[in-house]
Amino acid sequence: VYQGNNVTKVSLAPSTGRRHQLRVHLNSIGHPIVGDFTYCGDAESPRMMLHAHSLSLPLPAKFGGVREWVAPDPFLDILEPA
């Protein structure tokens, strides 16, 4: 629950790095991202609720090979249990 509304946390795996790919797709199926002013007009949320949990960057071996980063969930403190 976020600001009195039921919300769902989803895990998405984009197939390309195209700009707005996730935002456009979710909005087109009737599930816009909370806080996305551009696609759903939500100006009340303090930020867009879109967050990369992990990133992977394939680099040549001479630069260390694949680099990966994992980030904590920034929404744990602001979402209420349903």
trRosetta pair geometry for C-beta under 8 A, 3 or more apart (Angstrom, degrees):
i j d omega theta_ij theta_ji phi_ij phi_ji
1 4 6.8 0 177 -125 106 13
1 5 6.8 155 -156 74 66 31
1 6 6.1 -40 -100 -97 70 47
1 7 6.9 135 -119 18 18 85
1 79 6.9 131 56 -169 43 70
1 80 4.2 -35 64 67 99 103
1 81 7.4 3 15 84 97 21
1 82 5.7 135 -34 -96 91 62
2 5 5.9 -31 69 62 70 85
2 7 4.7 6 14 -1 113 139
2 34 6.1 30 90 -151 153 164
2 45 7.9 20 152 -108 127 112
2 49 7.7 -33 -133 -75 172 156
2 78 6.8 40 -124 135 99 93
2 79 5.6 -46 -73 -111 93 72
2 80 7.3 172 -73 17 42 82
3 44 6.9 113 -151 123 167 125
3 45 7.4 -119 -19 -88 145 80
6 82 6.6 50 -128 -117 92 117
7 34 5.8 -14 -125 -48 139 140
7 49 7.8 0 -178 102 150 168
7 79 7.0 -109 67 -126 122 112
8 31 7.7 -41 53 -155 117 126
9 75 6.9 168 -102 91 126 151
9 79 7.3 -30 -51 -94 119 171
11 53 7.5 -31 -127 5 95 144
12 22 5.4 97 130 -126 161 123
12 26 8.0 -74 -84 -59 147 116
14 17 6.9 99 121 -90 134 38
14 18 7.7 -153 -177 37 125 75
14 21 5.4 97 -139 92 120 137
14 22 5.9 -82 -79 -55 110 100
15 21 7.9 -141 44 173 71 150
16 21 6.3 164 70 -85 87 158
17 21 7.7 -168 168 -4 14 138
18 21 4.3 100 75 -60 95 113
20 23 4.7 -69 -160 53 72 114
20 24 5.0 72 139 -28 98 103
20 38 7.9 -89 -121 105 124 146
20 39 7.9 145 -160 -55 113 127
21 24 6.3 -60 -144 36 20 105
21 25 6.3 13 162 -13 60 113
22 25 6.0 -60 -144 40 28 108
22 26 6.1 20 164 -13 66 111
22 33 7.4 57 127 -51 100 133
22 50 6.9 138 97 -138 135 129
23 26 6.4 -59 -144 40 23 104
23 27 6.2 19 160 -14 61 113
23 32 7.6 29 -163 -149 71 76
23 33 5.8 -69 -115 8 77 125
23 36 5.7 163 -142 -139 111 146
23 38 7.2 33 163 76 145 116
23 39 5.3 173 166 -14 102 150
23 50 7.2 -48 -73 -74 94 154
24 27 6.0 -63 -148 41 26 109
24 28 6.2 27 156 -24 64 110
24 39 7.0 -153 -91 -105 45 141
25 28 5.7 -58 -148 33 29 112
25 29 6.8 7 161 -3 64 106
26 29 6.4 -68 -151 44 31 96
26 31 4.9 -83 -174 90 87 85
26 32 5.9 123 118 -113 100 28
26 33 5.8 80 86 -42 150 80
27 30 7.8 56 -176 -64 32 13
27 31 7.5 -117 -83 69 25 43
27 32 4.4 38 -99 -94 80 87
27 33 7.7 -60 -55 3 86 73
27 36 7.3 -117 -68 101 117 148
27 39 4.2 -104 -77 167 154 129
27 40 6.3 -152 -115 -57 108 92
32 36 5.4 -131 171 56 104 127
32 39 5.3 -175 -134 111 119 107
32 40 3.5 139 121 -54 165 134
32 42 7.4 171 117 -15 128 121
33 36 4.3 86 70 -31 91 125
33 39 7.4 67 33 61 86 127
33 40 7.4 -175 54 6 51 129
33 48 6.0 43 122 -171 123 95
33 49 5.8 -163 175 64 90 79
33 50 5.2 6 -168 -59 153 102
34 42 6.3 -136 -165 155 48 173
34 45 5.6 129 155 -77 87 159
34 48 7.5 149 94 -156 53 48
34 49 4.2 20 69 18 97 133
35 42 5.3 -102 -96 105 16 128
35 45 3.4 -98 -91 92 88 143
35 46 7.3 -38 -121 59 126 38
35 47 5.4 21 -174 107 153 35
35 48 4.1 -175 109 -107 109 36
35 49 4.9 124 19 -13 122 77
35 50 7.8 -140 74 -6 112 80
36 39 4.7 -12 134 45 124 97
36 40 5.2 75 78 22 94 98
36 42 6.0 64 51 36 46 112
36 48 5.2 64 -79 -128 63 109
36 50 7.4 60 -73 -26 104 119
37 40 7.5 -88 -118 62 14 62
37 41 6.2 29 -156 -135 54 21
37 42 5.8 -112 -81 64 53 56
37 43 5.4 63 -112 -81 111 69
37 48 7.7 -99 0 -75 75 99
42 45 5.4 21 146 8 116 109
45 48 7.3 100 102 -87 130 31
45 49 6.8 -76 179 -32 153 98
49 75 6.4 63 -150 -95 103 129
51 71 7.1 -122 168 93 106 133
51 73 7.4 118 100 -141 149 53
51 74 5.7 -174 -108 29 156 111
51 75 7.0 -156 8 -26 146 104
52 55 5.5 37 151 -58 137 96
52 71 6.7 81 94 24 72 131
53 70 6.7 -5 154 -150 70 73
53 71 6.2 -143 -152 55 33 84
53 73 7.2 -4 -112 -84 97 75
54 68 6.6 0 -175 -173 106 96
54 69 6.5 171 -151 88 60 53
54 70 4.7 -16 -101 -103 95 71
54 71 7.1 -168 -77 15 44 73
55 68 7.0 171 88 -150 52 52
55 69 4.9 4 52 53 94 99
56 66 6.1 -7 -172 -173 98 108
56 67 7.3 161 -155 84 48 48
56 68 4.8 -9 -105 -103 77 87
56 69 8.0 -165 -73 24 42 63
57 66 7.0 154 79 -157 44 58
57 67 4.7 -12 60 60 98 97
57 68 7.6 -175 21 -76 66 42
58 65 7.7 -46 -152 178 61 54
58 66 5.2 -28 -107 -100 60 81
59 63 4.2 -91 155 89 126 118
59 64 5.9 29 81 63 133 77
59 65 6.2 100 69 136 83 7
59 66 6.8 165 25 -89 73 24
59 67 5.9 36 -2 -9 122 101
60 63 5.2 79 63 16 77 100
60 65 7.7 -66 126 -86 22 39
61 64 7.6 179 -166 41 33 7
61 65 5.3 18 -111 -70 56 82
64 67 6.3 52 103 -68 120 96
71 74 7.7 -16 143 -33 115 95
72 76 7.8 -61 159 4 98 127
73 76 4.9 91 100 -34 109 100
74 77 7.7 -54 176 27 48 99
75 78 5.7 -78 -154 51 57 98
75 79 5.2 38 157 -17 96 114
76 79 6.9 -62 -130 38 19 98
